[in-house]
Amino acid sequence: MTVPEIEIIPPDDDKILVCPRCYTHNPEESNFCLNCGFSLRKSFSNRTKWIWLFVSIFLVLGGMYYFYHRLSELESHRSASRSLQSERPAPSKEKDIVVGEDTKLEQGEAIPPDSQKIRIPVGRVVIKDITGNVISEVPVPVVGGGWVALPKQVCLGGTEWVLKMGLDTELSIVDGILNDHDRIGLWQVQGDLAIDGPELYPWVPEAPLSWLSLTSQDSPEPVEFDNPEMQGLFIEGLLPESFSEFGVMIQQGRVVGWTFGDVMAGAFVWNGDEGKILIPEIRVDDFYRITFANSREEEFTRALAMGNDYSDLEHLEAFANSFKFEVNLSDEETPEYLQKETVIEDMRQLIAGVLKAGYTREVSNIFDVQILIEVADTALLMDVARATAQSYEFEDAIDLTENVIASLPELNEQETVELQNFFADLYQDWIASQFNKDYLEGAWRAYRLGSWKLPDNVDIHLSGVQLALAKNDWVEAEKILAMKDYPPSLGDKVQNLQTQISELKAQDGKIVIQFTPGLQQIPASATLNSSANQQFIVDTGASMVTIPQSTAEGLGLVVDERNPMRSVLTAGGVKYAPEVNLSSITIDGREVNDVKALILDLPNQSEWGLLGLNYLRRFRMDINTENGILLLEPR
């Protein structure tokens, strides 16, 4: 038997095969031993079979583990999605976005049917303030393995941030990324629950961009991102007006931006690193400390959270003391319920309630000048000043108001008019209060200050006329009245004052005795001998003036046998009374000399005297019972 020739092609390297039978060294590519012809590949082939067997078993076990783990994750996400869908009426479940990683779309081009599906888990971030009240609740897509984007504005004042996925799943948010000039922050969800969302990547200007609503079932729609403007780690721009809901922007199956509906206008795309390599840079508690802690807004929050265990007065004091703290937020950043105008309206309602309950002094004590300057509200200032006028003095209220106004910015026209009217009311009330207390000197002082501060106010000016008339100075009253022209609305008042002036003119040089209309007796006050006060009853039926025994003794009048005794008919019968001589009787400033009088105590009116005919005949009498005026004009 002839053995075929075998061409040996030595290998390029020095690797050899050792024959297990004769131990001859053979080239690596040899199938048979060059010495004994023994097959060199048999044992190697058996060994290869065993190796492939072990590899196959490993691959089968690995595949089973992979599919089991994958199915567990999918079931977890389906459960969270079903819970979220049952809780929210609007579709906020995980969305299937038909966008392939390798798909490139032109504007308006339909999405190919064979594109890969990208699933976006959607939850709600609930933010609570320091008192536990919910201040914000917004829908959010979870991207990059646990990142959510939130407008800075909805986070301000929040101390507890929670991501809710359905009814039962709550995950804390404790840190994130926010630069000083960012209006949007990126915050990381904490917890062991894996959230399988799309990756977060920076926006690429050249690549096609799609937008998907979080609150409707619309398919992703191609959009253009206009007017981009850099803002830290985000770029702010615009989408067409129809894309104004909560939504995400997608490129190549990856999330690159967000829209926030009415919460924050415009659109925002990411300009930082990929989500999988992001590292938090700021904690939620540090964000709160920097933006909100120890601020006026924080104190407002505490005051608003005070429950029914606190009185309205305590609520008011808490609000007022809040103005001792500095403002941290700009007007644009401040939530409406913490804006100064809103808080002031609440304070004015509280003031109205506690003043109605009679706590005027307590309200006045809560506010000092510095607090009112910080409040800078003229309406509230006037509320407090009225309380001060009622509980202290009108002058205190005027001083308080003037000191606050001096430190306020320039007032507008309406505020200026309201304050002028307010001051006019204060001065008039001040004058009236002094006048009603019969303290004419104090009333004149209030009038002079008011007419100096408000020289054009005719109501205050007319108060001066009334004060002059009150002291029967018709000359001064007529002078003050003639200084100004008056509007038709004050015509009746001016006419009444003119009538009073005319009556005083008519009384000039006469004794004026005023009495209450309808009284049976007309009282009159007089001074006897320029030293003793005596109350008289005007009696035209009495022939002579009488004075009580006590008054005679007070005047030091001596009664002896030289004094004539006069018979007097009284209700108790005829009595005898000694006659004395009074050097003077002065009534209404007019003195009458050398008047004879009887010393007689009237029954049941022992301290009164009678102003009889021997005095009255010296005058012409004119009595006006309707107005209660008796005029005595010297003959």
LUMBARO-529030 format. One line per field, with one value per residue (C-alpha): x, y, z. Coordinates in nm, 3 decimals, m for minus. Each point is the difference from the previous one (the first is absolute). Example, Ala and Ser with C-alpha at 12.3 -4.5 7.8 and 13.67 -1.06 7.14 Angstrom:
2
xx <- c(1.230_0.137)
yy <- c(m0.450_0.344)
zz <- c(0.780_m0.066)
% end
This chain:
635
xx <- c(0.000_0.140_m0.016_m0.103_0.238_m0.067_0.130_0.126_m0.028_0.205_m0.153_0.146_0.049_0.166_m0.312_0.004_m0.226_0.143_m0.112_m0.149_0.128_0.364_0.045_0.120_m0.021_m0.223_m0.101_m0.319_m0.197_0.076_m0.294_0.220_0.330_0.287_0.171_m0.265_m0.309_m0.208_m0.296_0.084_m0.355_m0.208_0.067_m0.019_m0.341_m0.134_0.120_m0.165_m0.333_0.016_0.089_m0.294_m0.229_0.102_m0.031_m0.352_m0.114_0.139_m0.174_m0.333_0.021_0.109_m0.287_m0.251_0.133_m0.009_m0.357_m0.118_0.163_m0.136_m0.353_0.016_0.098_m0.272_m0.263_0.116_m0.031_m0.340_m0.123_0.122_m0.151_m0.338_m0.008_0.079_m0.262_m0.271_0.088_0.009_m0.288_0.231_0.230_0.317_0.107_0.320_m0.017_0.112_0.185_0.060_0.342_0.292_0.351_0.123_m0.300_0.062_m0.313_m0.040_m0.251_m0.351_0.118_m0.204_0.160_0.092_m0.213_0.304_0.144_0.105_m0.240_0.132_m0.188_m0.015_m0.116_m0.204_m0.063_m0.091_0.234_m0.174_0.176_m0.092_0.101_0.142_m0.349_m0.086_m0.238_0.022_0.119_0.068_m0.100_0.120_0.016_0.353_0.166_0.276_0.309_0.360_m0.064_m0.159_0.023_m0.291_m0.002_m0.186_m0.046_0.180_m0.315_m0.207_0.277_0.039_m0.106_m0.006_0.169_m0.137_0.005_m0.156_m0.042_m0.324_m0.031_m0.357_m0.183_0.250_0.345_0.170_0.365_0.186_0.191_0.289_0.257_0.055_0.165_m0.087_0.223_m0.049_m0.159_m0.205_m0.376_m0.024_0.167_0.081_m0.071_0.080_m0.250_0.124_m0.096_0.058_m0.276_0.148_m0.177_0.068_m0.038_0.173_0.347_0.061_0.229_0.091_m0.190_0.160_m0.102_0.047_m0.201_m0.380_m0.206_m0.336_m0.238_m0.235_m0.276_m0.011_m0.370_m0.149_0.030_0.138_0.288_0.338_m0.002_0.301_0.073_0.253_0.172_0.015_0.186_0.235_0.162_0.258_m0.093_0.257_m0.052_m0.318_m0.082_m0.330_m0.192_m0.341_m0.223_m0.314_m0.293_m0.186_0.275_m0.078_m0.080_0.227_0.219_0.343_0.223_0.174_0.292_0.105_m0.211_0.154_m0.155_0.169_m0.251_m0.329_m0.302_m0.190_m0.338_m0.142_0.254_0.290_m0.032_0.239_0.202_0.326_0.262_0.287_0.351_0.191_0.151_m0.174_m0.237_0.192_0.308_m0.171_0.089_m0.222_0.149_m0.255_m0.228_m0.366_0.055_0.284_m0.222_m0.265_0.254_0.141_m0.330_m0.256_0.119_m0.008_m0.185_m0.317_m0.156_0.073_m0.162_m0.304_m0.019_0.001_m0.265_m0.227_0.025_m0.121_m0.315_m0.312_0.196_0.124_m0.213_m0.036_0.212_0.281_m0.029_0.026_0.304_0.175_m0.058_0.118_0.319_0.076_0.081_0.299_0.174_0.170_m0.157_0.175_m0.205_m0.060_m0.353_0.010_0.113_m0.240_m0.312_m0.323_m0.104_0.327_0.000_m0.012_m0.327_m0.174_0.133_m0.097_m0.356_m0.012_0.137_m0.262_m0.276_0.148_0.026_m0.365_m0.103_0.202_m0.097_m0.364_0.065_0.136_0.375_0.102_0.289_0.136_0.000_0.177_0.265_0.080_0.117_0.288_0.135_0.262_m0.247_m0.240_0.284_0.082_m0.369_m0.015_m0.376_m0.194_m0.333_0.139_0.182_m0.331_m0.162_0.272_m0.009_m0.376_0.057_0.272_m0.233_m0.270_0.226_0.248_m0.016_m0.080_0.334_0.176_m0.183_0.094_0.367_0.012_m0.146_0.228_0.315_m0.085_m0.087_0.328_0.190_m0.218_0.075_m0.186_m0.373_m0.227_m0.283_m0.269_0.200_0.071_m0.370_m0.100_0.257_m0.107_m0.360_0.118_0.195_m0.298_m0.223_0.254_0.028_m0.375_m0.054_0.272_m0.164_m0.343_0.128_0.158_m0.308_m0.231_0.214_m0.048_0.372_m0.003_0.372_0.080_m0.252_0.162_0.344_m0.126_m0.164_0.317_0.213_m0.256_m0.043_0.379_0.054_m0.306_m0.055_m0.234_m0.237_m0.324_m0.149_0.284_m0.028_m0.370_0.089_0.179_m0.320_m0.188_0.265_m0.019_m0.376_0.035_0.177_m0.252_0.265_m0.205_0.272_0.255_m0.263_m0.096_0.366_0.080_m0.314_0.085_0.347_m0.111_m0.242_m0.206_m0.141_m0.377_m0.004_0.082_m0.258_m0.238_0.280_0.137_m0.349_m0.053_0.327_m0.088_m0.331_0.180_0.237_m0.295_m0.164_0.319_0.023_m0.352_0.103_0.300_m0.011_m0.273_0.000_m0.065_m0.149_m0.032_m0.226_m0.146_m0.316_m0.311_0.125_m0.244_0.281_0.280_0.331_0.272_0.355_0.125_0.295_m0.084_0.226_0.260_0.079_m0.276_m0.176_m0.373_m0.268_m0.322_m0.344_m0.135_m0.330_m0.204_m0.253_0.252_0.028_0.354_0.316_0.048_0.317_0.042_0.124_0.319_0.085_m0.049_0.234_0.252_m0.009_0.049_m0.325_m0.088_m0.367_m0.118_m0.281_0.097_m0.101_m0.361_m0.221_m0.227_m0.303_0.007_m0.292_0.116_m0.170_0.037_m0.157_0.133_0.364_0.226_0.337_0.278_0.092_0.366_0.183_0.209_0.274_m0.025_m0.162_0.191_m0.172_0.151_0.277_m0.229_0.016_m0.298_0.085_m0.185_m0.276_m0.217_m0.071_m0.180_0.168_m0.240_0.032_m0.251_m0.202_0.166_0.248_0.209_0.309_m0.183_m0.092_m0.262_0.088_m0.289_m0.147_0.222_0.283_m0.197_m0.165_0.333_m0.021_m0.230_m0.074_m0.026_m0.062_0.013_m0.141_0.047_0.375_0.038_0.144_m0.081_0.143_0.035_0.071_0.091_m0.254)
yy <- c(0.000_0.333_0.286_0.341_0.287_0.268_0.341_0.143_0.376_0.090_0.269_0.341_m0.026_m0.262_m0.147_m0.388_m0.298_m0.289_m0.353_m0.177_m0.339_0.060_0.350_0.131_0.380_0.088_0.339_0.151_m0.048_m0.380_m0.243_m0.314_m0.070_0.022_m0.291_m0.258_0.127_0.036_0.239_0.322_0.157_m0.273_0.087_0.370_m0.051_m0.184_0.276_0.259_m0.180_0.023_0.367_0.075_m0.195_0.213_0.322_m0.096_m0.073_0.336_0.186_m0.169_0.084_0.359_0.045_m0.129_0.240_0.294_m0.058_m0.056_0.324_0.192_m0.128_0.103_0.355_0.025_m0.123_0.258_0.282_m0.122_m0.004_0.358_0.112_m0.162_0.163_0.342_m0.035_m0.093_0.301_0.266_0.054_0.146_m0.257_0.025_m0.362_m0.125_0.102_m0.203_0.236_m0.141_0.148_m0.216_0.062_m0.006_0.176_0.340_0.201_0.309_0.266_m0.135_m0.351_m0.294_m0.226_m0.342_m0.292_m0.211_0.254_m0.109_0.082_0.221_m0.011_0.313_m0.042_0.301_0.090_0.300_0.204_0.122_0.278_0.099_0.305_0.020_m0.037_m0.311_0.169_m0.095_0.301_m0.163_m0.311_m0.048_m0.294_m0.104_m0.254_m0.203_m0.018_m0.110_m0.265_0.231_0.370_0.245_0.360_0.259_0.376_0.180_0.199_m0.303_m0.114_0.322_m0.040_m0.381_m0.207_m0.342_m0.118_m0.333_m0.175_m0.198_m0.287_m0.116_m0.023_m0.203_0.093_0.304_0.085_0.285_0.269_0.130_0.142_0.115_0.249_0.370_0.287_0.357_0.120_m0.309_0.034_m0.380_m0.250_m0.367_m0.208_m0.364_m0.251_m0.207_m0.361_m0.359_m0.014_m0.012_0.239_m0.104_0.322_0.135_0.142_0.371_0.158_0.357_0.159_m0.009_0.298_m0.182_m0.312_m0.028_0.073_m0.143_0.105_m0.223_0.111_m0.156_0.069_m0.122_m0.300_0.193_m0.163_0.174_0.290_0.149_0.355_0.276_0.160_0.375_0.291_m0.208_0.192_m0.142_m0.017_m0.200_m0.372_0.063_0.178_0.184_0.040_m0.013_m0.262_0.077_0.117_m0.330_m0.180_0.162_m0.299_m0.199_m0.197_m0.130_0.059_m0.299_m0.053_m0.344_m0.171_0.206_0.276_0.336_0.254_0.091_0.227_0.090_0.129_0.296_m0.046_0.129_0.144_m0.101_m0.314_m0.114_m0.237_m0.160_0.132_m0.207_m0.348_m0.327_m0.115_m0.316_0.194_0.288_0.060_0.210_0.332_0.146_m0.145_0.090_0.125_0.223_0.134_0.084_0.163_0.217_0.106_0.001_m0.056_0.291_0.216_0.206_m0.260_m0.277_0.203_0.060_m0.378_m0.058_0.266_m0.141_m0.346_0.114_m0.194_0.061_m0.035_0.355_0.315_0.255_0.238_m0.258_m0.059_0.374_0.031_m0.288_0.166_0.339_m0.146_m0.169_0.344_0.017_m0.260_0.060_m0.095_m0.289_m0.041_0.232_0.099_m0.242_m0.290_0.057_m0.223_0.196_m0.109_0.138_0.326_0.311_0.124_m0.329_m0.003_0.364_m0.076_m0.283_0.236_0.266_m0.256_m0.106_0.363_0.062_m0.302_0.079_0.369_m0.103_m0.212_0.307_m0.069_0.345_0.046_m0.349_0.069_0.330_m0.168_m0.267_0.250_0.240_0.249_m0.239_m0.281_0.240_0.132_m0.356_m0.073_0.321_m0.014_0.321_m0.178_m0.218_0.302_0.186_m0.301_m0.002_0.379_m0.009_m0.261_0.219_0.302_m0.197_m0.162_0.282_0.357_0.146_0.176_m0.336_m0.136_0.305_m0.020_m0.374_0.050_0.292_m0.186_m0.302_0.207_0.188_m0.328_m0.141_0.028_0.266_m0.052_m0.020_0.245_m0.224_m0.070_0.371_0.089_m0.280_0.110_0.364_m0.102_m0.225_0.282_0.232_m0.253_m0.044_0.374_0.050_m0.291_0.138_0.344_m0.152_m0.222_0.298_0.215_m0.270_m0.013_0.378_0.034_0.298_0.064_m0.351_0.036_0.326_m0.167_m0.285_0.254_0.205_m0.308_m0.133_0.329_0.033_m0.354_0.012_0.368_m0.073_m0.225_0.195_m0.244_0.064_0.372_0.001_m0.173_0.321_0.197_m0.234_0.035_0.379_m0.015_m0.233_0.276_0.258_0.178_0.091_0.234_m0.286_m0.233_0.248_0.061_m0.373_m0.065_0.277_m0.141_m0.264_m0.086_m0.310_m0.265_m0.024_m0.325_0.198_0.270_m0.104_m0.023_0.342_0.152_m0.141_0.149_0.336_m0.010_m0.072_0.289_0.233_m0.107_0.066_0.338_0.072_m0.105_0.229_0.215_m0.212_m0.258_m0.341_m0.262_m0.339_m0.273_m0.331_0.059_m0.122_0.051_0.159_0.191_0.201_m0.043_0.265_0.003_0.317_0.132_0.201_0.280_m0.127_m0.291_m0.257_m0.212_m0.031_m0.191_0.194_m0.075_0.281_0.092_0.295_m0.068_0.078_0.367_m0.028_m0.206_m0.266_m0.180_m0.300_0.042_m0.194_0.240_0.302_m0.151_m0.078_0.362_0.115_0.195_0.113_m0.006_0.197_0.225_0.254_m0.228_0.049_m0.309_m0.069_m0.226_m0.267_m0.214_m0.358_m0.332_m0.060_0.331_0.346_0.022_0.291_0.041_0.257_0.233_0.039_0.197_m0.180_0.211_m0.183_m0.280_m0.114_m0.216_m0.085_0.251_0.295_0.146_0.171_0.198_0.072_m0.262_m0.059_m0.364_m0.200_m0.280_m0.289_m0.378_m0.126_m0.304_m0.318_0.221_0.144_0.057_0.199_0.365_0.194_0.258_0.237_0.311_0.250_m0.141_m0.088_0.344_0.145_m0.188_m0.055_m0.370_m0.211_m0.371_m0.266_m0.316_m0.202_0.055_0.037_0.355_0.287_0.337_0.283_0.329_0.293_0.280)
zz <- c(0.000_m0.106_0.249_m0.166_0.016_0.244_m0.059_0.318_0.031_0.300_0.202_0.009_0.372_0.225_0.159_0.010_0.078_0.207_m0.109_0.305_m0.130_m0.104_0.138_m0.332_m0.047_m0.295_m0.154_0.145_m0.325_m0.022_0.001_0.042_0.171_m0.250_0.177_0.081_m0.185_0.319_m0.034_0.184_m0.007_0.169_0.359_m0.080_m0.164_0.306_0.221_m0.225_0.030_0.379_m0.018_m0.226_0.232_0.299_m0.205_m0.115_0.356_0.116_m0.280_0.074_0.372_m0.075_m0.241_0.252_0.267_m0.240_m0.113_0.360_0.117_m0.303_0.053_0.369_m0.095_m0.263_0.245_0.259_m0.253_m0.119_0.362_0.063_m0.329_0.076_0.348_m0.141_m0.272_0.253_0.216_m0.271_m0.241_m0.262_m0.167_0.209_m0.029_m0.162_m0.362_m0.299_m0.230_m0.346_m0.070_m0.116_0.120_m0.359_m0.149_m0.151_m0.072_m0.209_0.106_m0.065_m0.104_0.130_0.259_m0.152_0.127_0.088_0.243_0.346_0.287_0.282_0.332_0.220_0.363_0.113_0.363_0.212_0.217_0.315_0.194_0.356_0.199_0.352_0.151_m0.202_m0.244_m0.368_m0.199_m0.340_m0.190_m0.357_m0.244_m0.093_m0.231_0.166_m0.221_0.015_0.263_0.258_m0.092_m0.016_m0.123_0.210_m0.041_0.281_0.071_0.109_0.235_0.197_0.361_m0.015_0.268_m0.096_m0.363_m0.097_m0.334_m0.010_m0.246_0.034_0.330_0.199_m0.124_0.148_m0.053_0.169_m0.185_0.208_m0.242_m0.354_m0.233_m0.012_m0.100_0.116_m0.324_m0.084_0.001_m0.020_0.231_m0.054_0.310_0.080_0.131_0.297_0.074_m0.100_m0.262_m0.349_m0.238_m0.355_m0.195_m0.309_0.026_0.050_m0.258_m0.088_m0.286_m0.345_m0.213_m0.332_0.087_m0.053_0.312_0.108_0.280_0.198_0.238_0.347_0.044_m0.328_m0.231_m0.296_m0.187_m0.001_m0.241_m0.176_0.121_m0.042_0.299_m0.063_0.162_0.216_0.285_0.237_0.370_0.194_m0.057_m0.198_m0.322_m0.008_m0.322_m0.160_m0.158_m0.201_0.218_m0.043_0.195_0.335_0.223_0.228_m0.236_m0.097_m0.299_m0.160_m0.233_m0.118_0.268_0.279_0.210_m0.054_0.132_0.167_m0.013_0.318_m0.115_0.194_0.280_m0.210_m0.349_m0.277_m0.059_0.164_m0.140_0.189_m0.055_0.257_0.013_m0.077_0.271_0.083_0.109_0.181_0.364_0.235_0.104_0.243_0.265_0.037_0.356_m0.119_m0.279_0.262_0.229_m0.279_m0.157_0.280_0.356_0.250_m0.250_0.005_m0.229_0.252_0.278_m0.222_m0.047_0.376_0.058_m0.272_0.156_0.343_0.078_0.204_0.322_m0.059_0.024_m0.279_0.205_0.017_m0.374_m0.059_0.223_m0.180_m0.337_0.129_0.151_m0.334_m0.140_0.235_m0.224_m0.333_m0.333_m0.178_m0.316_m0.291_m0.095_m0.294_0.219_0.289_m0.004_m0.006_0.349_0.142_m0.192_0.216_m0.149_0.083_0.357_0.055_m0.107_0.255_0.266_m0.072_0.039_0.335_0.110_m0.086_0.206_0.311_m0.007_m0.015_0.308_0.180_m0.007_m0.121_0.243_m0.076_m0.374_0.054_0.217_m0.263_m0.261_0.034_m0.253_m0.141_m0.063_m0.172_m0.217_m0.108_m0.067_m0.208_m0.046_0.059_0.052_0.281_0.143_0.026_0.169_0.266_0.042_0.064_0.269_0.151_0.002_0.180_0.258_0.060_m0.136_m0.340_0.003_0.046_m0.304_m0.208_0.105_m0.077_m0.348_m0.086_0.115_m0.214_m0.309_0.025_m0.056_m0.279_m0.372_m0.195_0.027_m0.301_m0.054_0.146_0.316_0.042_m0.020_0.238_0.258_m0.021_0.065_0.283_0.167_m0.039_0.176_0.279_0.064_m0.005_0.237_0.224_0.008_0.067_0.282_0.178_m0.055_0.138_0.311_0.039_m0.044_m0.237_0.037_m0.123_m0.283_m0.112_0.000_m0.218_m0.233_m0.039_m0.077_m0.246_m0.184_m0.022_m0.134_m0.229_m0.081_m0.289_0.193_0.043_0.253_0.244_m0.073_0.091_0.328_0.094_m0.060_0.233_0.270_m0.019_0.032_0.300_0.190_m0.126_m0.206_m0.304_m0.122_m0.027_m0.143_m0.271_m0.082_m0.040_m0.204_m0.247_m0.076_m0.250_m0.273_0.061_m0.237_m0.048_0.197_0.316_m0.067_0.280_0.255_m0.095_0.018_0.347_0.121_m0.147_0.188_0.325_m0.062_m0.065_0.325_0.191_m0.163_0.120_0.349_0.003_0.313_0.149_0.274_m0.156_0.223_m0.173_0.128_m0.109_m0.207_0.179_0.357_0.244_0.169_m0.161_0.186_m0.005_0.137_0.164_0.199_0.312_0.123_m0.250_0.234_0.048_m0.260_0.034_m0.190_m0.058_m0.135_m0.218_0.163_m0.129_0.278_0.275_0.086_0.132_m0.042_0.266_0.107_0.235_0.357_m0.084_m0.282_0.229_0.255_m0.274_m0.111_0.360_0.008_0.354_0.098_0.308_0.115_m0.256_m0.287_m0.107_0.027_m0.295_m0.007_m0.268_m0.106_m0.057_m0.055_0.376_0.088_0.082_0.103_0.094_m0.158_0.067_m0.284_m0.098_m0.265_m0.268_m0.146_m0.337_m0.196_m0.311_m0.265_m0.341_0.066_0.064_0.346_0.172_0.317_0.322_0.001_0.308_0.094_0.267_0.192_m0.040_m0.039_m0.255_0.103_m0.140_m0.194_0.280_m0.218_m0.267_m0.015_m0.195_m0.266_0.070_m0.157_0.180_m0.219_m0.316_m0.032_m0.088_m0.335_m0.291_m0.006_m0.318_0.045_m0.270_0.156_m0.322_m0.009_0.377_0.007_0.236_m0.101_0.249_m0.172_0.225_0.000)
% end
